[in-house]
Amino acid sequence: MIDDADSLTVRDLLEIGVLGEACLLAGERGVGTEVTDVRLAADMTAVEACSAGDLVILTGHQPYLVEVALRRAYSADVRAVVLVRPTTGSYQPPSTATVSFANRLGVPLLQTKADDPLLVADSLRTAVRRPEVAAARLLNAVTTRLGRSRPDPRSVITILSGELHVTCAVMSADGTAIEGVSPPGLPPDLLVGSVATTVELPEGVAVAVPVETDRTGHVHLWLVSHTRGRNKRWAETVQQISQVASWALGNWVAAERLETERRARSRGSLLAELLAAGDDVPPQLVQQAVLAGWRLDGWHTGVYALPNPPSPGIFDAAHTERLRVELSRRGLHGQLVEGAEGWSFWLTNDSEPPQSQHRELTAKLAQALSSGNLVAGVGRPHPGAAGVGRTLAEAREAAAMTGPAKVVHIDELGVRRLLSMAAETPALVEQATRLLEPLAGVEDGQLLRTLAVYLDEESVTSTAAVRLKVHRNTVAQRINRAEQLLGVSLLNPDERLAVHLACRAVRASDET
Amino acid sequence: MHLLQPDEVDQLALGVVMLGSGGGGGERETHAFAAMLRQEMRQSGPVAVLSPEEADPDGSGARVGLIGAPTVMIEKLPSGQEAEDALKALQAHDSTPVTAVIGWEVGGCNGLLPLILAARLGLPYVDVDGMGRAFPRIDQTTYDAAGLPTIPLAITEPGGNRAVLDATGIEKLARTVMVDFGGWAMMVAKPLRLADALKVGVTGSLARALELGEIWSRRAVSVDERAKASGGFLVARGKVVEVWRESVGEFPRGTVALRCLDADDAYVRLEMQGEYLVALADGEPLVTTPDLLCCLDAESGKPVSTERLAFGAVVDVVALPSPARWVRAEMLGRVDPRAFGYDLDYVPFRGCP
């Protein structure tokens, strides 16, 4: 249960670390009671002045004094007795008899280490009476330390765990702890959202704040803090301070990413490593990928683009940037990595994309690539870190089979292979040439070109007209003439298929 | 008048040790003085002990006491001359004739020293002393509380060294000299007019010591009943589970936890300096100084001094009431727990709880 009460219990005080290096010596029975005020007692008169709900800090530690104080604390319903062990000088820790007595009374007996009991009293009293001031002090301490050190995950975790007494981890969205230790029993769906979340764990509370969010609202990196305290207000404080620390981390991510961008080539090798890792992606690779701004969870759809005909000179940053701009102008925001022979590009969705997406994607890609001499292959969507490799492998396979088309999806490969086989069969090519003979040389080959485009465009006059940049009626007239010259009717499916196949075969043989 | 016989000495020794409240010299040291007293009595005859009414009020009484650690006497033996030497040294300054010896501190070995001096000088002992028990400091006497003088004070040691101190802050001075004299020394203070001493002192304390000695030598009677017969009660029978001592400040101090044998998980804590000063149970003070606390070995029945109480010992803790003179608001400040640095008030002596 997250404790909704505003007051802190003795346990809260122990857990949120305001007592410093404190330990509970005895009286565990009473740690659940709420503390409403803190008093510093130098003598018995001060102990006697305490009232119900107080926590007493004893400056003396003689055994008799502790025992008398415990007894008076018990009768006055005081919530706990705190002993302050000086860092130097003699100190006798409470004996068996004292501990046994405190246990019998059920009055928590705590021991902390400090030079000045007054400081202990001050920090405790602030935590109890003015929690917002305590939170502000902590925030102050954290920001001061963050400002002084380089805010990388390690130092941020050190600072947070030092000041807030929490255990921290910087985690990627797929739950890999890049730095620090993931709290035990962390629910897997905690890192799915995009806003700071507090969740209850078997031991305390975990607070997750997003470190870096991309423009789709997906969070790449989380800062997860695990505190043993269950007090609601304390959880809020931890969340606020973690939030500040997350900005420092975001800063670090940005700086690192800039550095990574500068070493764009390293992205190529990172991708190669990622592809080579297969299904088992090690955490340091995940960290590098996250730093590179790559999202590894979700469903990935890979695209592989390469120049056709091959032109090795164009793999430079300028071309890559131009391609990136072309892609993003068409709403394709993904990761673009240049390689030795082509560009790997992939898009990531939260869930499995519908079938319809692939047609849309193919169309957009065709538009993006229309200006250059690039062709591209598209892979099927695959989930997870290993999915990046799978979909890109498929895309690469598809890209190798583009032929005359700009963009080929892996699923179309079967059809295209059949067609490419047709183009490579001499007998078929011969037959096709013969079939289309009547059109050869007619109107400078215009009639044949129109026929091929018309059939490619599913016999739709208007679409073909747009592609050919002529009027619709012109296309209709040319098709009519071609039908007459060839002596076929394109309304007959058999004849239409034969003519279409012949067109393809002739065009393929012309190109090779 | 009571003629103290040599065969009463052992009983008296036990009584003064009981009044020592764990301090003033342990059982062994006191018995060394008891042997000296018997020896002196064999040579000079029994000591006449005068009750307050029998004493001549215009007479003057010398008081003698040992300062320092009685345990050191095992290494540095007394010559037997020290008290007499000190008195002579004092009389060189103040020739008032001494007509009697009076007590200074009846508890512990200082309870026997005046009798030895009385036997040597052939003077009677008037049954009055300044404490009615044992206390560590020179100013913790009813004489002092009433403003009777302690100075000039003569201090001697077995080697024949002597010093006559006439200064304020006598406590510190005497202790400094005592350390230089080798760990213990004999003191004789300015003789008091008997009328004054009897008016402010604790009278009948030797008789009380004899009474306690008689009661506590009845080994067949249970501790509980002996405690009741002495006007006190048995606090607890317990085993020492924790002893902690430190030597900071003027006197060594320590704390002892006893696990009670008759109850589960119940503890009694004894706070001690030279003497047992406070007994607490469950954080509640039960017995506080100037009331007396004695630890008696459960097996031998012998009193155990604060220096000798050790881990594992099984003891009976017995509380006895303070001499009535101390339990008055104007007197308590000198001897209550606060006077010994404890943040506790005096708890009036209750009967059997």
Interface residues (C-beta under 8 A of the other chain):
Chain A: D43 M44 G60 Q62 P63 Y64 L65 E67 V68 A69 L70 R71 R72 S90 Q92 S95 T96 A97 S100 F101 R104
Chain B: V241 E242 W244 E246 V248 T255 A257 R259 D265 Y267 R269 E271 V278 L280 D282 G283 E284 P285 Y342 D343 L344
